[in-house]
Amino acid sequence: MVTVASETTGPASELRVLRPDEWEQWYDTLLRAFGGVPEPDEERALWHELTEYDRFLGAWDGDAVVGTAGAFSFRLTVPGGTAVPAAGVTAVGVAATHRRRGVLTSMMRRQLDDVRQWGEPLAVLTASEPGIYGRFGYGAASYQLAADIDTARVSLSVPDGTDDVRLRYAEPGDVVRECEAVYARLVPERPGMLARHRPAWERVGLLDPESGRDGASPLQCVLAERGGEVVGFARYRVKLGWGPSGHDGTVILKELYGLDPAAQAALWRFLYDIDLTSTLVVRGRPVDEAWLYQVSDIRRCLLSKRDQYYVRLVDVGAALAARTYQAPVDVVLEVSDGFCPWNAGRWRLSGDAKGASCERTTDPADLALSVRELGAAYLGGVPLTALAAAGRVRELRGGALTEASVAFGSAVAPWLPHGF
């Protein structure tokens, strides 16, 4: 138990691990922090099932919950394909009645201490308000793409072999095993992807409350097959519409995965060609997908990009040694970390595409940066050179910045496949 000192006048709060009999009250407090809109019963039940009680915290003022935070246990793909233990920070909220009393800071403090004790070198999150988490050492490490594609005017060129892929409809709930097998094969190929180690996570992609459809159809699914093997799938909804000139329907993509370029192209082409529709709405996709280079008119895709993953190195040495580097690197990093001081100091990182080591050193530093910048660069999607141009990384040895920036990069953009 931790007592949270108040930053302003008012009662202190008690911070403790969540108990199963407290979940309903705890979750109601979380929902109120996010506007108080009730969730559908099936969604609430799923998050209840996914709760890992020994990893979730509640802050209490008497018999009232005033703060919530949790950390799912994940395995996260890092550059090189290794799945690294990571804490998926989630459900962070503070009651509006208890703002500016140190509740959030105390939860972040306790949580990162716990993550370190659990031996997990990384913590990751998605931020409802990006300005909050930088002070706790989280850096924006990946971005997601959105598009509203005018499929009536944008055509798609596809690679050889696309016509060899057979598509068939399936009920989403009937083909979960086949879809999860495709997903699992893709997890090692892209930094940021999460291994779904609990069956309940498979159902996140199947959530389909009527209240969330905004007039669109129930969730639909199409499988891509070749030689009797499932090589991809797409889950989507269709929202029909009619204007003065005729149909004006929209396809709303929820998920799409393909094991190879032809499977992916077959699924994208299918979504383009659905009858009575002229717009394909795409959200939360990788920024380097092939379809971006297959469309006839990129301007009519109305692209936008926004932040996605935030990464925090809880153990700098273990985290940097867990990934590989796309070019040889031997660099001494001077790391500042005011919130987790065990990370502060000099670290020698030596590595290449086969592996790496990262150990304490007293040698002169080559680069100086905070743990926040290390988090931003960790998955290979944010160049250290860009952070240096922003004044957030200092080069202390000539040539060290370019060497490290190239090494930290990834040939495939990092991406979070689903929220948590």
N, C-alpha and C positions, 0 to 999 in steps of 0.2 A: 504494500500500500504506500502511496505517495500523497502527501498533502501539498496542494498547489497554492503557492503564495499569491495573493492578489496584487495586481499592478496598480489598481485603483482602490478606492474604498469599496468595501463589500465583503461578503463571506468568502473564506477559502473553500476549495473543493477537494474531494478525495478522489484519487486516481487509482483504479484497480482493474484487474483482469475481469473480463465479462463472464458472467455465469449464465447457463442456459435459461434459467427462470427469469432472467432480466432482459432477454433478447427483444421481446415485443416492445417494451418501454424504450429500450435503447434505439431500436429501429425507428420508432415514431419520432424520436428526437432528431435522428439523422434526416428523415424526410422533411421535418419542419425546417431544418437548416437549409434545405434545398427547395424551399418554397411551399412545403406543406401539401403538395398534390399527392393524393393516395396512389399507390401502385396497384395494378391488377393482382388478384390473388395468386395467380400462377407465378408471376415474377417475384412477389414477396416470398413465396414458399421456396423458390429456387435459391434465393440469396440466403434464406434461413438455413437451408440444407448445406450451402457452401461455407457457412461461417465456421472458422477454426477458432474455437473459444479461447484456447490458451494463447492465441496471437491477436486477440481483439481486446480493446481497452474502452473503459467508460470513465468519464469524470462525473462525480456526483456532488451535488450541493444538497445535503440532507437526503431526502428520498427522491430528488429530481435528478434525472440525467441531464448534464449541461455540456458534455463533450463526448465525441465518439471518434474512434480510429481503429483501423485493423490492418493486418498484413498477411495476405494469402501467401502460402508457400508455393513458389513456382520454380521451374527450371527454364532458364532463358538462354536462347542461342546467342552466342557472341561471335565476332569474326574468327573464322577458323572452323566453326561448326560445333564447338563444344557446348553442351548444355550446363550452365552454371547456376547453382542455387541462388535464388533472388527472392526478396520480400516484395510482394506486390501491394504497395500501400493503397488503402482504399477506405471508403466510408468515413472520411475526415470531416467533421462538422463541429461547430460550437454554437450553442444557443445564443440568440441575439441578446438575451438578457445578461449574458456573461462575457461579452466582448471586452478585450483589453484588460483581462485579469490574469494573463499568463497561462490560460488553459491550453491553447494550441501549442505554445512553446513547450509546456510540460509534457504533452502527449508526444510531440516529436522527439524530445529528449529521451523519454522512456522507451519509445519505439526503437530508435536507433541503437540504444544500449542493448535492448533485447536482440535485435538483428545481429549485432556483433557477437553476443553470447551464443546465439544459435549457429554461428559459423557461416553465415551467409554474407558473401563479400559485396553484394549489390542490393540496393533498394530502388524500386522503380514505381512511377505513378503517372497518371494522367491528371492534369490540373484543371479544375473548373475556373480558377482564377490564377493565371500564370505568375502574377506578381508575388504570390505568397511564398513559394517554395525555394526561391533562390537563397534566401537567408538561412535556410537549413541545408544548403549544399547541393541542391538538385539543379542539374543543367538540362536544357532542352536538347535532346539527343536525336530526335527523329521528327519527320514531318509527314503529313498525310495530304493526299490530293483529293479534290472534289471537282466534279464536272457535271454540266448540264448539256448533253450532246444532242444537237439537232440532227436526229437520224434521218429526217426527210431530205436533208441536203448534204450530209457527211457520209461518204462511203468508206468502206474498210477493205484494204488489201490484205490478203492472208498468205501465210507461207505454204510451201509445198507440203502435202500430207494432210492438210486440213480436211479435205473431202473424204479421207479415209476414216475420220472420226464419226461414229454413230451417236446420235443424241436420242434420248428417250425421257419422257416424263416419269416422275415417281412421286409418291407421297413423301413429304419431307421426313415424317416420323418413321417411315418404313425402311429407309436406306441410311440410317445414322451410321451403322457400322461401315458401310462402303465409303461414305463421305469422310469419316474419321480416319480411315486408312490412307486416303489421299492426303489429308491434312498432315498426318504424322510423317509421311515421307517428305513433305516439304519443310518441316520444322528445321532440320539442320542446315538448310540452304540459304536462309536469310537471317541476318542478325536481328534480334528483337522478338522473334517468334517464340511463343510459349508452348512448351510441351503440356498437353492436357492430361495430367496424371490421375485425375479423378473423373469417373463417369459423368458426374453431374455437370462438369464443364461442357460436355458435349451438347447439353440441352440449352445452353445460352443462345446458340445460333438458331434454335427452334422456337424461341419465345415469339408468340404471335397474338398478343391480346388485341381484341377488336378495337379497343380504345386508342391503340397506337397506329392504326392503319390509315387514318385520315381519308376514309372513303375508298381506299385501295382494296384489292382482293386479299383473301388469305394468302399466307406464304405458299409459294410454288417452288418446285425443284425440278431441275433437269440434270440428267447424268450424261457425261461424255464417256464413250466406251470405244475400245479398239481391241479386236481379237478376243472379245468376251471379258476383257478386264476394264474396270472403271478407272479412267485416267483423269477425271475432273468432274466438277459439279458447280452449279450455280443455284443460289436461292434468291428469289426476287418476288416482287408484287407488281400488279398491273392496276393502274388507275385510269379508267376510261373517261374520256371527255369529248364533247362535241361543240364545234364552233360553226360560224356561218358557212364555212367552206367544207365542213365535214368533220371527220374524226380528228381528235387532238389528244390522244391518250398518252400516258407516261408509264414507262417501265422504271421501277425503283429497285436497284440492285442492292441486295443485302450482303451476299458473299459470293466469291468466285475464286476457284482454285483449279489449276491444271498442272499436270505433271510435266508437260513439255509444251513448246510453242504451238504445235498444231492443236493440241487439246484446248489450250487457252483461246486460240483464235476461233475455234469452232464455237465455243461458248459465247464469246463476244459477238460473233456474227449472228448467232441465234437471237441474242438480246436486241440487236439492231433491227431484226426482221420480224418482230412480233406484230401480228396484224392489229390495225386500228390504233397504232401508237406512232408518235413522231418525236418523242423525247426520251432519252435514257439518262436517268439521274444516278450519279455515282458519288459515293461518299466514303471517306476513310480508306483510300487505296494507296499503295506504294507510289512514290514519286517517279519511279523509273520503269513502269510497266511498258510492255512492248506495244500495246494498242496506241500509245501516244505517237508512235512512229509509223502506224499503219493507217491512220485516218487521213482523209483527203483534204481536210480543212481544219486545222487545229484551232483557229479562231472561233469557229462555230461550236467548239466544245466548252467554251466559257470556263476555263480552268481557274482554280484557286488553290492556294496552299496554306496550311496552318500548322502550328505546333502540335505534337502528339505525345511522344514519350518524354518523360523526365527521368534522368538517371542520377543516382547518388552512389559514389564509391564509399562503402562502409569500411572496407579494409583495402587500402590502396595497393599494398603489395600483392595480396592474393588476387585482387581483381585484375590488375595489369598483367599478372603472370598467367591468368586463366585463358586469355585470348592469344591469337597469333597476330603477326604483323606482315603486311603485304610487301614490305621491303625491309632489309636488315636495318636495325636501329640499335644504337648504344648511346644513351643520353641520360644525364643526371637531371632530375626534376626537383625543383624547390617548391614544395607543396604547402600552401597555407590552408588551414581548416580550423576556424574558430569554434565550430559547433562540435566537432569530433576531434579533439586535439591529438588523439593517438595517431592520426594520419599526418600530422604536420612534420615538416622536415625534408631532408634530402633522400631521394630514392634513385637508385641506378636501375634503369630499365634496359635490358638487353634481349633482343629477340629477332625473329624472322618468321617466315611462313611455316616453320616446323614447330616452333614453341618459343617460350620466353621465360625470363626470370626477372624478378623485381625485388631488390633488397635495399636495406638501409645502407647509407654511405656517408662518409665525411668529405668526399671529393667535391671540388668546386661545381656549382650548379651550371647547367647549360641553358635551362629554361626555368622561368618562375611563373607560377600560375596557382589559382585556387582549386580546391577539389570540385568546385562547380564547373570549371572549364574542363577538367578531366572527365566529369560526367557527360558533358555535352559532346566531347570528342570520342567517348569510349566505344560506341557502336559503329564508328566509322562514317557517320553521315554528316558530321560538322567538321570542317578542316581547321586545324590549329592555326593555319595562316590567317583564316578569316577572323578567328578570335583575337589573334595578335593585332590585326588591322583595327579591331574595335578597342584596342587598349587593354585587353584582358589577359594577354600572355606576353611576357617579356623575354626576348632572346638575349642570353648572356654570353653565348659563344657563337661566333659567326658560322652560319650553315646549319646550326642545330635545329632551327625552326622548320626549315624545308625538309630536312631528314626525318624529323618526327612526324610532321604533317603527312608526308607521303606514307610513312609506315602505318600510321593510325587509320588510314583510309580503308574503305571496303569497296570491292568491285560491285557489290549488290547493296542497294540502299536499305538501311534498317527500317523495320516496320512492325507495328503492333497490330496483330490480326483482329483482336476484339478487346473491348473494354473489360474492366473489372472493378 
